[in-house]
């Protein structure tokens, strides 16, 4: 993305100063001046720890109910 100067986005885990890891969402897009010259990237970093925890809870819940459904004998 950097070589092609295209927008990018990815999730990763960063270590907080407390020592705990937190999920983050990083994104960036190229910046240009009025003449169209490439100036670099501007980006953001969001804390998505809560969202990732909810996703994990949902995955576990789905697996639990899948096991219950699969083990249910009809008839």
C-alpha positions as CSV (number, residue, x, y, z in Angstrom):
1,X,0.0,0.0,0.0
2,X,2.8,2.4,0.8
3,X,4.6,1.9,-2.5
4,X,1.3,2.1,-4.5
5,X,0.1,5.0,-2.3
6,X,-3.3,3.5,-1.7
7,X,-5.5,3.5,1.4
8,X,-4.9,0.7,3.9
9,X,-6.6,-0.7,7.0
10,X,-5.7,-3.5,9.5
11,X,-6.4,-4.8,12.9
12,X,-3.6,-5.6,15.4
13,X,-2.8,-5.9,19.0
14,X,-0.7,-3.3,20.8
15,X,0.8,-3.6,24.3
16,X,-0.6,-0.9,26.6
17,X,1.7,0.7,29.2
18,X,-0.1,-1.3,31.8
19,X,1.3,-4.5,30.2
20,X,-2.1,-5.6,28.8
21,X,-2.6,-6.1,25.1
22,X,-5.5,-4.2,23.3
23,X,-7.0,-4.7,19.9
24,X,-6.7,-1.7,17.6
25,X,-7.9,-0.8,14.1
26,X,-5.3,1.3,12.1
27,X,-6.1,3.0,8.8
28,X,-4.4,5.4,6.6
29,X,-4.8,7.2,3.3
30,X,-2.4,9.1,1.1
31,X,-2.3,12.9,1.2
32,X,-1.5,15.1,-1.8
33,X,-1.1,18.8,-2.3
34,X,-3.0,21.0,-4.8
35,X,-0.4,20.1,-7.5
36,X,-1.0,16.3,-6.9
37,X,2.3,15.7,-5.3
38,X,2.4,12.9,-2.7
39,X,2.9,14.3,0.8
40,X,2.6,11.1,2.9
41,X,-0.1,9.4,4.8
42,X,-2.6,10.5,7.3
43,X,-4.1,7.9,9.6
44,X,-6.1,6.9,12.6
45,X,-5.8,4.3,15.3
46,X,-9.0,3.2,17.1
47,X,-9.3,1.0,20.2
48,X,-11.6,-1.9,19.3
49,X,-11.0,-4.1,22.3
50,X,-14.7,-4.1,23.3
51,X,-15.8,-5.1,19.8
52,X,-13.3,-8.0,19.7
53,X,-14.4,-9.2,23.1
54,X,-18.1,-9.2,21.9
55,X,-17.0,-11.1,18.8
56,X,-15.3,-13.7,20.9
57,X,-18.4,-14.1,23.1
58,X,-20.6,-14.5,20.0
59,X,-18.3,-17.1,18.5
60,X,-18.4,-19.1,21.8
61,X,-22.1,-18.8,22.0
62,X,-22.6,-20.0,18.4
63,X,-20.4,-23.0,19.0
64,X,-22.3,-23.9,22.2
65,X,-25.7,-23.8,20.5
66,X,-24.3,-25.6,17.4
67,X,-23.2,-28.5,19.7
68,X,-26.6,-28.5,21.4
69,X,-28.4,-28.5,18.0
70,X,-26.1,-31.2,16.5
71,X,-26.6,-33.5,19.6
72,X,-30.4,-33.2,19.6
73,X,-32.0,-36.4,18.4
74,X,-35.3,-35.8,16.6
75,X,-38.0,-38.4,16.9
